[in-house]
């Protein structure tokens, strides 16, 4: 599966089908698990977990041990997570299980697929993960599968199932919730960074920006992939200059856009590569391999790769947002547009879009606060045995919040750019993709220039930016 597939299931309720090859891997791994526990100790199946790993579970108590494990680990706190996050978790965990490393009974994959297709999802609390397995969320899910907790959603919930003695740890040994939320964040970042090209190009046109800064030779000479792509996108969107450049050099919001935006494109691409591995991973501890009929104890549940990839995206996103606010500042400045201060119209002293700078910088401040890196902290748990945490779950939460704020920053710039173009009587070249974006914006955003409340304009622009992705 890809991140885009995860989002389709999470948001659009795309149906899922259990692949035959995947089912055979699950069955083979389950049978292997039954054999391995007869020959050697297996963590979480014949032993306790965490610092209790040295305690042996009595053979006749193993079914009760699995149930106690789920009940004891279902300690999530805070609010219930929204449906799309939980559905993303379910489909990621289903896909991981089909890789065949968990050693749990095949009925689990069936009930997960049934729940997704029926529109049912477990009640999962927001707090409990520190980047070494989404233990509380998946334990709550396990108890829901057993019928001990309630289902949410509009569909008929699946019938309760029973779990084998080793199924409990096999189910919860995953970062599926974090990965699912990160996949949604990746999709949001991909869409908004694409929209940023369009919004920047509209501002570029509104101030007669110099195309020299976008010229191919400039970027061939310093060929960072994201930088090259950002400059090429602006050239594609803008086409040939409509007016001569107004300045020999523009401010950084225009002149340095490829160099600042490029790292965000690269960071998002890298996040996508990390997610492709994680979504399809057999990373359960222990890993049950039917091929050699054994169990491997390991640390592949640690999500440092994912947490650090998310942290990088948020940092790069902040810098792209800062340039958007800088371009907004230029759009309200007569030296750049030749128009009245704040793109005002009507009576003397009108404020025009003055307030958008305040609103955009308020949203930008939220982005800045969310750039704090969770992995700078650490948690030592389970009596000192587990002494490092990635806090990838916190990184995923912060990334989703930062993207929401970034959308509003771009929306403020879009409102101002369209207003400046209208007031100057400018429109993009008819044969360019930017013309399509301009016409979409012109159809949605209020053309009245007199002072009025601008919140509806920004809200409309925020809804519009997602449509700029495929221009």
Rosetta blueprint (number, residue, H / E / L):
1 X L
2 X L
3 X H
4 X H
5 X H
6 X H
7 X H
8 X H
9 X H
10 X H
11 X H
12 X H
13 X L
14 X L
15 X L
16 X L
17 X L
18 X L
19 X L
20 X H
21 X H
22 X H
23 X H
24 X H
25 X H
26 X H
27 X H
28 X H
29 X H
30 X H
31 X H
32 X H
33 X H
34 X H
35 X H
36 X H
37 X L
38 X L
39 X L
40 X L
41 X L
42 X L
43 X L
44 X L
45 X L
46 X L
47 X E
48 X L
49 X L
50 X H
51 X H
52 X H
53 X H
54 X H
55 X L
56 X E
57 X L
58 X L
59 X H
60 X H
61 X H
62 X H
63 X H
64 X H
65 X H
66 X H
67 X H
68 X H
69 X H
70 X H
71 X H
72 X H
73 X H
74 X L
75 X L
76 X L
77 X E
78 X E
79 X E
80 X E
81 X L
82 X L
83 X H
84 X H
85 X H
86 X H
87 X H
88 X H
89 X H
90 X H
91 X H
92 X H
93 X H
94 X H
95 X H
96 X H
97 X H
98 X L
99 X L
100 X L
101 X L
102 X L
103 X L
104 X L
105 X L
106 X L
107 X H
108 X H
109 X H
110 X H
111 X H
112 X H
113 X H
114 X H
115 X H
116 X H
117 X H
118 X H
119 X L
120 X E
121 X E
122 X E
123 X L
124 X L
125 X E
126 X E
127 X E
128 X L
129 X L
130 X L
131 X L
132 X L
133 X L
134 X L
135 X H
136 X H
137 X H
138 X H
139 X H
140 X H
141 X H
142 X H
143 X H
144 X H
145 X H
146 X H
147 X L
148 X L
149 X L
150 X L
151 X E
152 X E
153 X E
154 X L
155 X L
156 X L
157 X L
158 X L
159 X L
160 X L
161 X L
162 X L
163 X L
164 X L
165 X L
166 X L
167 X H
168 X H
169 X H
170 X H
171 X H
172 X H
173 X L
174 X L
175 X L
176 X H
177 X H
178 X H
179 X H
180 X H
181 X H
182 X H
183 X H
184 X H
185 X H
186 X H
187 X H
188 X H
189 X H
190 X H
191 X H
192 X H
193 X H
194 X H
195 X H
196 X H
197 X H
198 X H
199 X H
200 X H
201 X H
202 X H
203 X H
204 X H
205 X H
206 X H
207 X L
208 X L
209 X L
210 X L
211 X H
212 X H
213 X H
214 X H
215 X L
216 X H
217 X H
218 X H
219 X H
220 X H
221 X L
222 X L
223 X L
224 X L
225 X H
226 X H
227 X H
228 X H
229 X H
230 X H
231 X H
232 X H
233 X H
234 X H
235 X H
236 X H
237 X H
238 X H
239 X L
240 X L
241 X L
242 X L
243 X L
244 X L
245 X L
246 X L
247 X L
248 X L
249 X L
250 X L
251 X L
252 X H
253 X H
254 X H
255 X H
256 X L
257 X H
258 X H
259 X H
260 X H
261 X H
262 X H
263 X H
264 X H
265 X H
266 X H
267 X H
268 X H
269 X H
270 X H
271 X H
272 X H
273 X H
274 X H
275 X H
276 X H
277 X H
278 X H
279 X H
280 X L
281 X L
282 X L
283 X L
284 X L
285 X L
286 X L
287 X E
288 X E
289 X E
290 X L
291 X L
292 X L
293 X L
294 X E
295 X E
296 X E
297 X L
298 X L
299 X L
300 X L
301 X L
302 X L
303 X L
304 X H
305 X H
306 X H
307 X H
308 X H
309 X H
310 X H
311 X H
312 X H
313 X H
314 X H
315 X H
316 X H
317 X H
318 X H
319 X H
320 X H
321 X H
322 X H
323 X H
324 X H
325 X H
326 X H
327 X H
328 X H
329 X H
330 X H
331 X H
332 X L
333 X L
334 X H
335 X H
336 X H
337 X H
338 X L
339 X L
340 X L
341 X H
342 X H
343 X H
344 X L
345 X L
346 X L
347 X L
348 X L
349 X L
350 X L
351 X L
352 X L
353 X L
354 X H
355 X H
356 X H
357 X H
358 X H
359 X H
360 X H
361 X H
362 X H
363 X H
364 X H
365 X H
366 X H
367 X H
368 X H
369 X H
370 X H
371 X L
372 X L
373 X L
374 X H
375 X H
376 X H
377 X L
378 X L
379 X L
380 X L
381 X E
382 X L
383 X L
384 X L
385 X L
386 X E
387 X L
388 X L
389 X L
390 X L
391 X L
392 X H
393 X H
394 X H
395 X H
396 X H
397 X H
398 X H
399 X H
400 X H
401 X H
402 X H
403 X H
404 X H
405 X H
406 X H
407 X H
408 X H
409 X H
410 X H
411 X H
412 X H
413 X H
414 X H
415 X H
416 X H
417 X H
418 X H
419 X H
420 X H
421 X H
422 X H
423 X H
424 X H
425 X L
426 X L
427 X L
428 X L
429 X L
430 X L
431 X L
432 X L
433 X H
434 X H
435 X H
436 X H
437 X H
438 X H
439 X H
440 X H
441 X H
442 X H
443 X H
444 X H
445 X L
446 X L
447 X L
448 X L
449 X L
450 X L
451 X L
452 X L
453 X L
454 X L
455 X H
456 X H
457 X H
458 X H
459 X H
460 X H
461 X H
462 X H
463 X H
464 X H
465 X H
466 X H
467 X H
468 X H
469 X L
470 X L
471 X L
